[in-house]
Amino acid sequence: MRRIHQAVLLASTLTISWLGMMAVHEAGHVLAAWLTGATVVRVVLHPLTISRTDIGDNPHPLVVVAAGPLVGVAAPLFAWLMARVPIWYLFRFFAGFCLIANGAYIGAGSFESIGDAGELLRHGASMWQLWLFGAICVPTGLALWHRLGVHFGLGEARGSVSTPTAYGCLMVALVMITLMALFGGE
């Protein structure tokens, strides 16, 4: 039974992290759009698609595009630093996940000018800035993951995890999937 609980925790945490990362990233674009007077046309947050924010009139496109990955890493880091709960390691894992995902997306995306990396380059960012963002974020995310394995039943934990945490994460993942499928567009 231990391995089943462990599998539930791992799968749920990865699902929450992926969907949460997309939501926080898009929230950065939306927040910057509102603050700079841009028009948000649509936000797509469906569990079966890659998220996106469609912007109409946009007087400050570089700021709006940059805010996605910047808020996408800063907000989870802040949440982890403020977390004073027994499941702090989930917040740390999520912060690491967001750093790795956003850093890889911007850093590697710069080579083919895809997604936000392409938009950043088209609106005046330099290639080296995107590489620097990736070079800082990805190793920092990996460092945050260091020594978390025991909380996920890895290594000396031999599959032992908190059962309430595993099934609490499963419930959160199912709620996120349901809400995003119903209201996330596409």
NORURUR-V114381 format. One record per run of one state. SS is the DSSP state (alpha for helix, beta for strand, coil for the rest). FROM is the first residue (numbers start at 1). LEN is the number of residues. If there is no record, write none. Layout:
BEGIN
ss->SS from->FROM len->LEN
ss->SS from->FROM len->LEN
END
This chain:
BEGIN
ss->coil from->1 len->1
ss->alpha from->2 len->35
ss->coil from->37 len->3
ss->beta from->40 len->5
ss->coil from->45 len->7
ss->beta from->52 len->4
ss->coil from->56 len->5
ss->alpha from->61 len->22
ss->coil from->83 len->5
ss->alpha from->88 len->25
ss->coil from->113 len->2
ss->alpha from->115 len->8
ss->coil from->123 len->4
ss->alpha from->127 len->19
ss->coil from->146 len->3
ss->alpha from->149 len->4
ss->coil from->153 len->2
ss->alpha from->155 len->3
ss->coil from->158 len->5
ss->alpha from->163 len->21
ss->coil from->184 len->3
END
